[in-house]
Amino acid sequence: MQNLEQEYDKILNIKTSGRDDTLSDLTNFPYEATPYLVLERLLECNYISKKDLLIDFGCGKGRVDFFFSSNTKCKSIGIEFSKILYDRAIKNKESSNLNRVEFINTDAKDYQIPDDSTRFYFFNPFSIDVLKIILKRINESYKKTKREILLFFYYPSKQYIELLNEEKGYILKDKISTMDLFLLNDIRENILVYEKK
């Protein structure tokens, strides 16, 4: 699997591997890139296309953004709290030459959801309290502009799942298993797809 990680980074001309918990705390969780095998699995489901605007919360060095922008031609905006990781994402953007990728260095709680955004990606980037604020902002944007909205949660925590199942206006559309991609038999190893209704 390590070879695939390096191979994709080389193809995209970026550096996204490694873990970073420099600024992690009880609200903002450590950076760890989604494995490319998982991103391939999500890509195969055809939930993201050229017409979509993907918002990647806790984007880190930008792997999700570069992968989907390169493979689907969608526009992608990565939201990153850490200035260090944001700077690395900008450096990756410069080397990748992908012009449909944008990065914003801000606290997710302060980010205003664009009314043309249609896809949202989460790999447990922050606490449940922050997720509540994000869902509220998505709801507000949806009220202004009705559209198909899908939220992707990779390796979701129990707290995330409980909140999503209680939150009005969100239904579980799909559960994409990724257990077969790894040796450990981990029940959290999946992508949950929620649709805004």
C-alpha positions in Angstrom: 0.0 0.0 0.0 2.9 2.4 0.7 4.0 2.1 -2.9 0.5 3.2 -4.1 0.6 6.2 -1.7 4.0 7.3 -3.2 2.9 6.5 -6.7 -0.2 8.6 -6.6 1.6 11.5 -5.0 4.2 11.3 -7.7 1.5 11.2 -10.5 -0.2 14.3 -9.0 3.2 15.9 -8.2 2.3 16.5 -4.6 3.5 15.4 -1.1 0.6 14.4 1.2 1.8 11.4 3.2 2.5 11.4 6.9 0.7 12.3 10.1 0.8 15.7 11.8 -0.7 16.4 15.2 1.2 19.6 15.9 -1.9 21.7 16.5 -4.3 19.0 17.5 -6.4 19.4 20.6 -9.9 18.5 21.9 -11.5 20.4 19.0 -9.1 19.9 16.1 -7.9 16.4 15.4 -4.5 15.3 13.9 -3.9 15.3 10.2 -3.8 11.9 8.5 -4.4 11.6 4.8 -7.2 9.4 3.5 -5.6 6.3 1.8 -5.7 6.5 -2.0 -7.3 3.1 -2.0 -10.3 4.6 -0.2 -10.4 7.5 -2.5 -10.4 5.1 -5.5 -13.3 3.3 -4.0 -15.3 6.5 -3.5 -14.4 7.6 -7.1 -15.8 4.3 -8.5 -19.2 5.1 -6.9 -19.6 8.1 -9.3 -21.0 10.4 -6.6 -18.6 13.2 -7.6 -18.5 14.7 -11.1 -17.3 17.7 -13.1 -20.4 19.7 -12.2 -19.8 19.4 -8.4 -18.1 21.8 -5.9 -16.4 19.6 -3.3 -15.7 21.1 0.2 -13.0 19.2 2.0 -13.1 20.0 5.8 -9.7 19.5 7.5 -8.0 19.1 4.1 -4.5 19.0 5.5 -2.1 18.9 2.6 -4.9 18.6 0.1 -4.9 15.0 -1.0 -8.7 14.6 -1.4 -8.9 17.9 -3.3 -6.1 17.0 -5.8 -7.4 13.4 -6.3 -11.0 14.3 -7.1 -10.1 17.5 -9.1 -7.7 15.5 -11.2 -10.0 12.5 -11.7 -13.4 14.1 -12.1 -12.5 17.7 -13.0 -14.7 18.9 -10.1 -13.9 22.2 -8.4 -12.6 21.6 -4.9 -12.1 23.9 -1.8 -10.0 22.6 1.0 -10.6 24.2 4.5 -7.6 23.9 6.8 -7.2 25.4 10.4 -3.4 24.7 10.6 -1.3 27.4 8.9 1.5 24.8 8.6 -0.7 22.3 6.8 -2.3 25.1 4.7 1.1 26.2 3.6 2.0 22.7 2.5 -1.3 22.5 0.6 -0.5 25.7 -1.2 3.0 24.3 -2.1 1.3 21.2 -3.4 -1.0 23.4 -5.5 2.0 25.2 -7.1 3.7 21.9 -8.0 0.5 20.2 -9.2 -0.7 22.8 -11.7 -4.4 21.9 -10.9 -6.3 25.2 -11.2 -9.7 23.9 -10.0 -8.3 23.5 -6.5 -8.5 26.2 -3.8 -7.4 26.3 -0.2 -8.6 28.5 2.6 -6.8 28.9 5.9 -9.6 29.4 8.5 -11.4 27.8 11.4 -14.2 25.6 10.0 -16.6 27.2 12.4 -16.1 30.5 10.6 -16.4 29.2 7.0 -19.5 30.3 5.1 -20.8 27.5 2.9 -21.0 28.5 -0.8 -24.5 28.2 -2.2 -23.2 26.2 -5.2 -21.4 23.6 -3.1 -22.8 20.1 -3.6 -20.3 17.6 -2.0 -18.7 17.7 1.5 -15.9 15.4 2.7 -14.9 14.6 6.3 -12.3 12.3 7.8 -13.0 13.1 11.5 -11.3 16.5 11.2 -12.9 18.1 14.4 -15.1 17.6 17.4 -18.8 16.9 17.3 -19.5 20.5 18.4 -17.8 21.9 15.3 -19.7 19.4 13.1 -23.0 20.7 14.5 -22.0 24.2 13.4 -21.1 22.9 9.9 -24.4 21.0 9.5 -26.2 24.2 10.5 -24.4 26.2 7.9 -25.1 23.6 5.2 -28.8 23.7 6.2 -28.8 27.5 5.8 -27.2 27.3 2.4 -29.6 24.6 1.3 -32.6 26.7 2.3 -31.2 29.6 0.1 -30.4 27.3 -2.8 -32.1 23.9 -3.1 -29.8 21.4 -4.7 -28.5 17.8 -4.4 -26.1 17.7 -1.5 -24.0 14.7 -0.4 -21.8 14.4 2.6 -19.0 11.8 2.8 -17.8 10.6 6.2 -14.7 8.3 6.0 -14.0 6.2 9.1 -16.7 8.0 11.0 -16.7 8.1 14.8 -19.6 6.8 16.9 -20.4 10.4 17.9 -20.5 11.5 14.3 -22.9 8.7 13.3 -25.2 9.4 16.3 -25.4 13.1 15.5 -26.1 12.4 11.8 -28.8 9.9 12.6 -30.5 12.4 15.0 -30.1 15.4 12.7 -33.3 16.3 10.8 -32.9 16.6 7.0 -30.1 14.1 6.6 -30.6 10.5 5.4 -28.1 7.7 5.0 -27.9 7.1 1.3 -25.1 4.6 1.1 -22.5 2.7 3.2 -19.4 2.1 1.1 -17.3 -0.6 2.7 -13.6 -0.3 2.6 -12.9 -3.2 5.0 -11.5 -5.4 2.2 -8.8 -2.9 1.4 -7.0 -3.4 4.7 -5.8 -6.3 6.8 -7.6 -5.3 10.0 -11.2 -6.3 10.3 -12.3 -2.8 11.5 -16.1 -2.1 11.5 -15.4 1.7 11.2 -13.6 1.0 7.9 -16.2 2.5 5.5 -17.5 5.7 4.0 -21.0 6.8 5.0 -22.8 8.9 2.4 -25.6 11.2 3.7 -28.0 13.1 1.6 -29.4 16.5 2.6 -33.2 16.4 2.3 
